[in-house]
Amino acid sequence: MTDRPLTLMAVHAHPDDEATGTGGVLARYAAEGFRTVLVTCTDGGCGDGPGGAKPGDPGHDPAAVAAARRTELEASCEVLKVSHLEMLGYADSGMMGWPANDAPGSFWSTPVDEAAARLGELMLRYQPDVVVTYDENGFYGHPDHIQANRITMAALSRTEMAPKVYWTTAPRSMMARFGEIMREFGADWEEPDPAEAAAMPEIGLPDEEITTWVDTTAFGGQKFDALLAHASQGENIFFLRMGKERFTELMGVETFVRVHDTTGAAVPENDLFAGLR
Ligand SMILES: [Zn+2]
């Protein structure tokens, strides 16, 4: 054993994904004295501009959006007590099919090997014990989330780092309630057309396939405040509308599927570091 603190590395696509997907575990493990490293792959330049302007709208300047989101990301890291923030600085690729997918410098158009080499250097520097990223579908099909999965898995295979590797997920039992919760908090939520829904890859996992349920209820306030730091992004407003208490109640458990493990910790487990301490 070394006297190096146990280290969690989360690899995310955009500024704000760290809060929605892993805000609870980042805050919890920081509070336990572990080192937390956030790698954010893109600049988030395809996010909302002032007044909710979308890419291509007048008033949407990707460089200005990226600068604003960087400030928001730093504020979120402060709230979550992230020890190290590393930004790979690729351009946000936008949603699948957007011209931004193939723009020069976009994350999606960057060869996996090239970005994985950069991430691999960070893994060698920080020597994470636990690495967290998205599943192969990027949870919901966003190209930058898919690419984050690909470069993480490639970097892990070339460095042989991290005894435990996880993909974020959501239990289907929760997804089923999601539409209901959206409506309750006044989001514009339309039930997807059944034919369209059938053609989409299913989001999340059946509850029994989830290996890891981490209770982060005690850190719900920090997770909420981290999202609040990203208030320029319209999709976060709906979460903020819930208020801290209801948000913590609904989002207080973060779920993962363990895809690599050398510790032999039994599953289901309730701790990303089970078997390591
Ligand atoms: Zn994202």
Boltz pocket constraint, residues with backbone or C-beta under 6 A from the ligand:
constraints:
  - pocket:
      binder: B
      contacts: [[A, 13], [A, 14], [A, 17], [A, 142], [A, 145]]
      max_distance: 6.0
